[in-house]
Every structure is written in C-alpha cells, then in structure tokens.
Amino acid sequence: MKLTVNLGKDSYPIYIENNILSQAVTYISQVFTGKKIMIVSDDQVYPLYGERLSSNLASAYECHHLVLPHGESTKAFQSLPIIYTALLDARLSRSDLVIALGGGVIGDLAGFAAASYLRGVKLVQIPTSLLAQVDSSVGGKVAVDLPQGKNLVGAFYQPSLVLIDPLVLDTLDKRFISDGMGEVIKYGCIWDAELFQTLASHSSFEDLKEELPSIIYRCVDIKRIVVEHDQFDTGERMLLNFGHTLAHTIEQHFNYQRESHGEAVSIGMYQITKLAEEQGLTASGTAEKILDILRTYGLPYECGLPLGTLTETISLDKKNLNNHLNIVLLHNIGDSYIKPTNIQFFADSERIV
C-alpha cells in the first residue's frame, strides 16, 4: 500500500507492506542517489533489525550505524553531539542520508539531527513501534526534549521516504502495542467514527491483528490529509494534539518513567473529554465511549494526581502562549474542534485525574 504526502517540493511516499524491511534498498534507491548512509537506532531495535537492514543496503551503499540507549531519556539535547560526532567520523556530506530505525524517540532525535547537521541531510524514517508507524514518523515534526519539557527544541523537516513494516510489531513488548493503540484510538476520536467503531468491535489487539495493515494505512492517511492542509501546525494540525495537553504534563511529572506516551495520551483523551462534557462542550456519553475502548485495549484512563499539580506544567507548555491555550475537544466521536481557552479550563485543582 502506498500513500503520498503532497507538499510540493517536500512531497514524499509512504509504503506500508509486510516484509518491506527486507526490500529496503529497492525503495531507498528511488529517492537517494548518494553514497553513504548512517542508520541511527537503539539497543533494542538494532539487534533485531539493524543487521538485516545494513546488509540489504550494503549492496548499493556504504553503510554506517550508531546505536543509542533506548528510552525517552535518550531524546535529550545532550544526545545530539553524539550523533553529530558519528556523522562527522563517517564523513557524511550533504548529499548523504540518515535513516531513523526505531520508535518515536529515535525518529524524533535522528530526524532533528538530520535537519540540523550541515543545515540538512536527507532523512528516511523506518518506524518500528506502532506509535511511530501511525503517528510520529509522518509529518516532519522532529525534536529533542529539554529538562523543562518535551519537544522544546525542534524543527519541521520532512523525510524523503517512510517505510512501514507491520511485521516488526511482532517483536514489540505488549506494553508498546498498547502504547501505539492510544494514538490509533486518537485518530478515531478526532476524525473517523468508522475507524473508532472498527476498533470498538474487537475484543483485543490480538483479535484486531488481521486488520492491522489497513488500520495503520487509515491512521497514516488521516495524518497525511491533516499535514497537507497544515504543514506547520498553525491550525487544523492541532487536532492531532487531542489528549496531549494533559499527556505531556503527566509524562513530565513522572520524569518519563511511569506512563509511556500513548498511555499518557489515553489518560489525557478521557480526562479532557470528561471535563468538556461537564462544561457542555462535548456530547454527553462521549467520555464513556472512550473509557470502554481504552479498557478493551488495556490502556489507563487516570493517573491519580490532583489536576492542580498538572496545571502548573501546562502553564509552561509551548502551546500556552500569553495565557492563551488552544485545546482539542470533541463534539462527538469522529468530530473534533480547537477550543481557544486558558488555564482556567482546568480550574478544578482539587480534582483527582
């Protein structure tokens, strides 16, 4: 299955196909005619897929690789010099290529390194987690975290190609399948009631597995449409942040050690919808539908913190400009909108979420 993100000179194809990893050189040679490739990966993914990818590419290119520790703490500003040093040691020039082989952390980090090294070298995303396949590998957002918050240093930098192999998910820890399902459910919530209903009609991820390539395709297609309309995140693309206002603060509160991103998004979607229902901004019963589907896929819906503990961090969020906060709410499942508000939306500080 092929999709094309149409962004003029920054357009690129996305291929979704079982076993595509073993044919990577065929697809990469269509977008890259240079000599050297640096594969950036982590210590969980590279042992599983790195050698296979390297040997596949070695028939046509000089291949190098850098393996970083897994986990959100790697997506830090301090990791950038390590990548730049590896790129310089391998003598990568502006006509060469960086491949991000991994989940969202590696995609964001290697993507930002590619965007900034020599003012930009070509980038290919090969996402290996469900979350990265349906969300972070598409759309060109790349970034690193600062101690003060997530993604505070970043860029918009579109890849030349995205290769998605659903079969790599077979080696994912069950928790990170659930993690990705948080973002999959998000797409149903904000855009596609039919997708939401498809997810709700299954009893578990295992039960859903046969339909996974088409579900990934649908999620990526929604993201493609949104990115084409709003490449630089000034309007409609903000809809993709449904659940994220609370999610980022939950992740940060626990120093990225407790909830994964998709788990935090799940909590954020449910809790903000409950708040919106109480204020008459969302149709009654919507939060209950979200709760049911989160339970089906083993996702959390509460974090046990007073809302006031989280609002302090929200006030520092890069989306909170001059005490003006855009939050994403639902009219109904599949019908989302951007609500301009401020921190007072979260005024019930004693409430446990």
C-alpha positions in Angstrom: 0.0 0.0 0.0 1.3 3.4 -1.0 0.4 6.9 0.1 2.0 10.2 -1.0 2.2 13.2 1.2 1.8 16.1 -1.2 3.8 19.1 -0.1 5.2 20.4 -3.3 9.0 20.1 -3.4 8.8 18.4 0.1 6.4 15.6 -1.1 7.3 12.0 -0.2 5.9 8.5 -0.4 4.9 6.2 2.4 4.9 2.4 1.9 3.0 0.1 4.2 3.7 -3.6 3.5 4.6 -6.8 5.4 8.3 -7.6 5.0 9.2 -4.3 3.3 12.3 -4.1 5.5 13.9 -6.9 3.5 13.4 -4.9 0.3 14.5 -1.5 1.7 17.3 -0.9 -0.9 14.7 -1.1 -3.7 12.7 1.8 -2.2 15.6 3.8 -0.9 17.4 3.8 -4.3 14.3 5.5 -5.7 14.8 8.6 -3.5 18.6 8.5 -2.8 21.5 8.5 -5.2 24.3 9.4 -2.8 27.0 7.1 -1.4 26.8 6.9 2.4 24.1 6.0 4.9 24.1 6.4 8.6 21.5 4.2 10.4 20.6 5.6 13.8 18.9 3.1 16.1 18.7 2.0 19.7 20.0 -1.0 21.6 16.6 -2.8 21.5 15.8 -2.4 17.8 19.2 -2.6 16.1 19.9 -6.2 17.4 16.6 -7.2 15.9 16.6 -5.4 12.5 19.7 -3.4 12.1 22.0 -6.1 10.6 19.3 -7.2 8.2 18.8 -3.6 7.0 22.5 -2.9 6.8 23.3 -6.0 4.7 20.3 -5.2 2.5 21.7 -1.7 1.8 25.3 -2.7 1.6 24.8 -3.9 -1.9 24.4 -0.3 -3.1 25.8 2.0 -0.3 28.5 2.5 2.2 26.6 1.8 5.5 27.4 3.0 9.0 25.4 2.8 12.2 25.0 4.4 15.6 23.2 2.5 18.4 21.9 4.6 21.3 20.3 3.6 24.6 16.5 3.0 24.3 14.0 5.2 26.2 12.7 8.8 26.4 15.8 10.0 28.3 17.9 9.5 25.1 15.7 12.1 23.3 17.7 14.8 25.0 19.7 17.7 23.7 22.9 16.0 25.1 22.4 13.2 22.6 22.8 15.4 19.6 26.7 15.9 19.8 27.0 12.0 19.9 25.1 11.8 16.6 26.9 14.7 15.0 30.3 13.2 16.0 29.3 9.8 14.4 28.2 11.6 11.2 31.4 13.6 11.1 33.6 10.5 11.8 31.8 8.7 9.0 32.4 11.8 6.8 28.8 12.1 5.8 28.3 15.0 3.4 25.1 17.0 2.5 24.5 14.5 -0.4 24.3 11.5 2.1 21.5 10.0 4.1 20.4 9.4 7.7 17.9 6.5 8.4 16.0 6.6 11.6 15.3 3.0 12.5 13.3 2.8 15.7 10.3 4.1 17.6 9.3 7.7 18.2 12.4 8.6 20.3 14.8 7.6 17.5 12.6 9.1 14.8 12.4 12.5 16.5 16.1 12.6 17.6 17.7 11.3 14.4 15.3 13.5 12.4 16.3 16.6 14.3 20.0 15.6 13.8 19.4 15.2 10.1 17.6 18.5 9.9 20.4 20.4 11.6 23.6 18.6 10.5 25.2 20.6 7.7 21.9 22.5 7.5 20.1 19.4 6.5 20.8 15.9 5.0 18.3 13.5 3.6 16.2 11.5 6.0 14.3 8.2 5.7 12.0 7.1 8.5 11.7 3.3 9.2 9.4 3.3 12.3 9.4 0.1 14.4 6.8 0.8 17.0 3.1 1.1 16.4 3.0 4.6 17.8 5.8 5.7 15.4 4.1 3.9 12.4 0.8 5.6 12.8 1.9 9.0 14.1 5.4 10.3 14.7 7.2 9.1 11.6 4.8 11.0 9.3 4.5 14.8 9.1 8.0 16.1 9.6 8.0 17.1 13.2 11.4 16.4 14.7 12.6 17.5 18.1 14.5 16.8 21.4 13.4 17.3 25.0 14.8 19.8 27.5 14.6 19.4 31.3 11.7 21.9 31.2 9.6 19.9 28.8 9.1 17.7 25.8 10.0 18.7 22.2 11.0 22.3 23.1 13.9 22.3 20.6 12.8 21.1 17.2 12.0 21.7 13.5 9.7 20.8 10.7 11.8 18.5 8.4 10.0 16.2 6.1 11.6 12.8 5.3 12.3 11.7 1.8 10.6 8.3 2.4 8.7 6.4 5.1 8.8 2.6 5.1 6.3 0.8 7.4 6.6 -2.9 8.0 3.7 -4.1 10.3 5.5 -7.4 10.9 8.2 -5.7 13.0 5.4 -5.2 15.6 5.6 -9.0 16.4 8.7 -8.3 18.4 7.3 -5.4 20.3 6.7 -5.7 24.1 2.9 -6.0 24.7 3.0 -2.7 26.6 4.2 -0.8 23.5 1.4 -2.3 21.4 -1.0 -0.7 23.9 1.1 2.4 23.7 0.5 2.7 20.0 -3.1 1.9 20.3 -3.5 5.1 22.3 -2.6 7.1 19.2 -4.7 4.8 16.9 -7.8 5.4 19.1 -7.0 9.1 18.9 -7.4 9.1 15.1 -10.8 7.5 15.5 -11.8 10.1 18.1 -10.7 13.2 16.2 -11.5 12.2 12.6 -13.1 8.9 11.8 -16.1 7.5 13.7 -16.0 4.4 11.5 -12.4 3.6 12.5 -13.4 4.1 16.1 -16.3 1.6 15.6 -14.0 -0.9 14.0 -11.6 -0.7 17.0 -14.5 -1.0 19.4 -15.9 -4.0 17.6 -12.8 -6.1 18.5 -12.1 -7.7 21.9 -8.3 -7.2 22.0 -5.2 -6.3 19.9 -4.8 -10.0 19.0 -8.3 -10.0 17.7 -7.6 -6.9 15.7 -4.2 -8.0 14.2 -5.5 -9.3 10.9 -6.8 -5.8 10.1 -3.7 -4.0 11.3 -2.1 -3.1 7.9 -5.4 -1.4 6.8 -5.8 0.3 10.2 -2.2 1.7 10.0 -3.0 2.8 6.5 -6.1 4.6 7.6 -4.3 6.4 10.5 -1.4 7.5 8.2 -3.9 8.6 5.6 -5.7 10.8 8.2 -2.3 12.3 9.2 -1.4 12.9 5.6 -4.6 14.8 5.0 -4.1 17.0 8.1 -0.4 17.6 7.3 -1.1 18.6 3.7 -3.7 21.1 5.0 -1.4 22.5 7.7 2.2 21.6 7.4 3.5 24.0 10.1 0.9 23.2 12.8 -0.8 26.6 12.9 -4.4 25.4 12.5 -6.1 22.1 11.7 -3.0 20.1 12.5 -3.5 21.0 16.2 -6.3 18.4 16.1 -3.6 15.7 16.3 -2.8 17.0 19.8 -6.1 15.6 21.2 -5.3 14.4 24.7 -1.7 15.7 24.5 -2.1 18.8 26.7 -2.6 16.6 29.8 -0.4 13.8 28.4 2.8 15.8 28.2 2.4 17.1 31.7 1.7 13.6 33.1 4.8 12.2 31.3 6.9 15.1 32.6 5.6 14.9 36.2 6.8 11.3 36.4 10.1 12.1 34.6 9.0 9.8 31.7 9.4 6.8 34.0 5.8 5.8 34.5 3.4 6.3 31.7 4.5 5.8 28.1 3.4 8.5 25.6 0.5 6.5 24.3 -0.6 5.7 27.8 -0.5 9.3 28.8 -2.4 10.3 25.7 -5.1 7.8 26.6 -5.5 9.3 30.1 -5.5 12.8 28.5 -8.2 12.0 26.0 -10.5 10.6 28.6 -9.9 13.2 31.3 -10.2 16.2 29.0 -13.4 14.8 27.4 -14.9 14.4 30.9 -14.0 18.0 31.7 -15.5 19.1 28.4 -18.7 17.2 28.9 -19.2 18.8 32.4 -18.8 22.2 30.7 -21.3 21.3 28.0 -18.6 21.4 25.3 -18.9 17.7 24.3 -21.9 15.5 23.7 -22.9 13.6 26.8 -21.7 10.0 26.9 -18.6 10.6 24.7 -16.1 10.1 27.6 -17.8 6.8 28.4 -17.3 5.5 24.9 -13.6 6.4 25.1 -13.4 4.7 28.5 -14.8 1.5 27.1 -12.4 1.3 24.2 -9.4 2.1 26.5 -10.4 -0.7 28.7 -10.6 -3.1 25.7 -7.0 -2.4 24.7 -5.7 -2.4 28.3 -4.9 1.4 28.4 -5.0 3.6 31.5 -7.5 6.4 31.9 -6.4 8.0 35.2 -3.1 8.9 36.8 -4.1 9.6 40.4 -2.9 13.2 40.5 -4.7 16.4 41.5 -5.5 18.4 38.4 -3.8 21.4 40.1 -0.4 19.5 40.1 -0.6 19.3 36.3 -1.8 22.8 35.5 1.5 24.3 36.7 3.3 22.4 34.0 0.6 23.2 31.4 1.4 26.9 32.0 4.9 26.2 30.7 3.8 24.3 27.7 4.9 25.7 24.3 1.2 25.7 23.3 0.3 28.1 26.1 1.1 31.5 24.6 0.3 34.6 26.7 -2.1 32.6 28.8 -3.9 31.7 25.6 -4.3 27.9 25.3 -5.7 26.0 22.3 -7.1 22.7 23.4 -8.6 20.0 21.3 -12.1 18.8 22.2 -14.7 16.5 20.6 -18.2 17.5 19.6 -18.7 13.7 19.2 -16.6 10.7 18.3 -15.0 11.5 14.9 -15.8 15.2 15.1 -13.1 17.3 16.8 -12.5 21.0 17.1 -10.0 23.5 18.5 -11.2 25.5 21.6 -9.4 28.7 22.4 -9.3 29.0 26.2 -6.8 29.5 29.0 -5.5 27.7 32.1 -8.9 28.3 33.8 -10.3 25.5 31.8 -8.5 23.2 34.2 -9.6 25.3 37.2 -10.8 22.4 39.4 -7.4 22.0 41.0 -8.5 19.5 43.8 -10.0 17.1 41.3 -8.1 13.8 41.0 -7.5 12.8 37.4 
